[in-house]
Amino acid sequence: MKIKDEALLKITILGTGTSQGVPIIGCSCEVCHSTNPRDKRLRVSILVEYKNTSLVVDAGPDFRQQMLRANVKKLDAILITHEHNDHIIGLDDVRPFNFMNMTDMPVYAIERVQKELRSRFDYIFKEHAYPGAPMVQLMPIHKSETIHIGDLDILPIEVLHGELPIVGFRFGDFTYLTDVKMISESEMRKVFDSKILVLNALHHYEHHSHLNLKEALDLIKKLNPEKAYLTHISHYMGLHEEVSKSLPSNVELAYDGLEISIPLS
């Protein structure tokens, strides 16, 4: 779904893969050996652009590659869903943006995740940081408070990743939720009637901390978006071309490089 209009909210899907990505090192399955570009999945992330504001959700191990592939020249902030490696470990690669803009990179995260970032990236947050280290300013996320970044107002949505509370985000009529296993009724109300929903669907089998395909499709029915895209997809899901044939008419598998544009309400 791509519309040409500078006044629209533009989302680029930077990555749609699981923590190992697809293909997986050493795997000989048909998905990992597929030549279809839509079966090649970097770790999950999105780029959100509106007017003069651009941000990404999560900065995993493929962050540098994703910024180069999407030709990102300006980045105003990073939103972090949670502290797992596939969502944060590329944080060091904000340095080129620091050098270009001569400013700290605002990184938004809930308090627990901020503590983890300070521990995992202690060299960034030392009082006398190593010259050339990334310049990061940690900013709070509270699930009941709208985040204001440039031209964007962003609504945090708390979900459960197994038993771990993490956050997704709603930008106008676009909602992004990844690594979901459960969502409360109160948080679900924040998502209702999104025009576009991006939601994780790991594969076909039961998993302790991720929705499988059936669970994701059931949740999509409850949340009632006009259109839904599935992300955080394992090689066990199957080939993009084959799985796509089995999905409801308003649901598609997302793929790396997919661009979505909608009016920002």
Residue pairs with C-beta under 8 A, 6 or more apart in sequence:
1 196
1 227
1 260
1 261
1 262
2 259
2 260
2 261
3 261
3 262
4 261
5 261
6 51
7 51
7 263
7 264
8 50
8 261
8 262
8 263
8 264
9 48
9 49
9 50
9 171
9 172
9 174
9 261
9 262
9 263
9 264
10 48
10 49
10 50
10 259
10 260
10 261
11 46
11 47
11 48
11 49
11 171
11 174
11 176
11 196
11 198
11 259
11 260
11 261
12 46
12 47
12 49
12 70
12 257
12 258
12 259
12 260
13 46
13 198
13 229
13 231
13 254
13 255
13 256
13 257
13 258
13 259
13 260
14 42
14 45
14 46
14 47
14 56
14 62
14 66
14 69
14 70
14 256
15 21
15 41
15 42
15 43
15 44
15 45
15 60
15 62
15 66
15 256
16 41
16 42
16 44
16 231
16 232
16 233
16 253
16 254
16 255
16 256
17 41
17 42
17 43
17 44
17 232
17 233
17 256
18 41
18 43
18 44
18 86
18 202
18 232
18 233
18 234
19 43
19 84
19 85
19 86
21 41
21 42
21 43
21 62
22 31
22 32
22 39
22 40
22 41
22 233
22 234
22 235
23 31
23 32
23 33
23 39
23 40
23 235
24 32
24 235
27 235
29 235
30 239
31 39
31 235
31 236
31 237
31 238
31 239
32 235
34 40
34 239
34 240
36 239
36 240
36 241
37 255
37 256
37 257
38 240
38 241
38 253
38 255
38 256
39 239
39 240
40 256
41 233
41 255
41 256
42 60
42 62
42 65
42 66
42 256
43 58
43 60
43 61
43 62
43 86
43 87
44 58
44 60
44 86
44 87
44 178
44 179
44 200
44 231
44 232
45 56
45 57
45 58
45 59
45 60
45 62
45 63
45 66
45 87
46 56
46 57
46 58
46 176
46 198
47 54
47 55
47 56
47 66
47 70
47 72
48 54
48 55
48 56
48 57
48 152
48 171
50 150
50 151
50 152
50 171
50 264
51 150
51 151
52 150
52 151
53 76
53 149
53 150
53 151
53 152
54 72
54 74
54 75
54 76
55 75
55 76
55 77
55 78
55 79
55 149
55 152
56 63
56 66
56 72
56 75
56 78
56 79
57 78
57 79
57 80
57 81
57 169
57 176
58 78
58 79
58 80
58 81
58 86
58 87
58 88
58 178
59 78
59 80
59 87
59 88
59 89
59 90
59 91
59 93
59 94
60 85
60 86
60 87
60 88
60 89
60 90
61 85
61 86
61 89
61 90
62 90
63 90
63 91
63 93
64 90
64 93
67 75
67 93
69 257
73 100
74 97
74 101
75 94
75 97
75 105
76 106
76 149
76 150
77 105
77 106
77 107
77 108
77 139
77 149
77 150
78 91
78 94
78 105
78 106
78 107
78 108
79 108
79 109
79 141
79 147
79 154
79 169
80 87
80 88
80 107
80 108
80 109
80 113
80 117
81 87
81 166
81 167
81 168
81 178
81 179
82 113
82 161
82 164
82 166
82 167
82 179
83 109
83 112
83 113
83 116
83 117
83 120
84 179
87 179
88 113
88 116
88 117
88 120
89 120
91 107
91 117
91 121
91 124
91 134
91 136
92 121
92 124
92 134
93 134
94 105
94 107
94 134
94 135
94 136
95 132
95 133
95 134
95 135
97 105
98 104
98 105
98 134
98 135
103 135
104 135
104 136
104 137
105 134
105 135
105 136
105 137
106 137
106 139
106 149
107 117
107 136
107 137
107 138
107 139
108 139
108 140
108 141
108 147
108 149
109 117
109 138
109 139
109 140
109 141
110 140
110 141
110 142
110 143
110 165
110 167
111 140
114 138
114 140
117 125
117 136
117 138
118 125
118 138
121 134
121 136
123 129
123 130
123 133
124 133
124 134
124 135
124 136
125 136
141 147
141 156
141 167
142 156
143 156
143 157
143 158
143 167
143 187
145 156
146 153
146 154
146 155
146 156
147 153
147 154
147 155
147 156
147 169
148 154
152 171
153 171
154 169
154 170
154 171
155 169
155 170
155 171
155 190
156 167
156 168
156 169
157 167
157 168
157 169
157 170
157 175
157 177
157 183
157 187
157 190
157 191
158 165
158 166
158 167
158 183
158 184
158 187
159 165
159 166
159 167
159 168
159 177
159 179
159 180
159 181
159 182
159 183
159 187
160 166
160 180
160 181
160 182
160 183
161 179
161 180
161 181
161 209
161 210
162 181
162 208
162 209
164 209
166 179
168 175
168 176
168 177
168 178
168 180
169 175
169 176
170 176
170 190
170 191
170 194
171 264
172 262
172 263
172 264
172 265
173 193
173 194
173 195
173 196
173 262
173 263
173 264
173 265
174 194
174 195
174 196
174 197
174 198
174 260
174 262
175 191
175 194
175 196
175 197
175 198
175 223
175 225
176 198
177 183
177 191
177 197
177 198
177 199
177 200
178 198
178 199
178 200
178 231
178 232
179 200
179 209
179 210
179 232
180 199
180 200
180 210
180 211
180 219
181 207
181 208
181 209
181 210
181 211
183 191
183 219
188 222
188 223
191 197
191 223
192 223
192 224
193 224
193 225
194 223
194 225
194 226
195 225
195 226
195 227
195 262
196 225
196 226
196 227
196 228
196 229
196 260
196 262
197 220
197 223
197 225
197 227
197 228
197 229
198 228
198 229
198 230
198 231
198 254
199 211
199 216
199 219
199 220
199 228
199 229
199 230
199 231
200 210
200 211
200 216
200 230
200 231
200 232
201 211
201 212
201 213
201 215
201 216
201 217
201 230
201 231
201 232
201 233
201 237
202 210
202 211
202 212
202 213
202 232
202 233
202 234
202 236
202 237
203 212
203 213
203 233
203 234
203 236
203 237
204 212
204 213
204 214
204 236
204 237
204 238
205 212
205 236
206 212
210 232
211 219
213 230
213 237
216 230
217 247
217 248
217 251
220 228
220 248
220 250
220 251
225 250
226 250
227 250
227 251
227 252
228 250
228 251
228 252
229 251
229 252
229 253
229 254
229 258
229 260
230 247
230 251
230 252
230 253
230 254
231 254
233 253
233 254
237 243
237 253
240 253
240 255
243 253
244 252
244 253
247 253
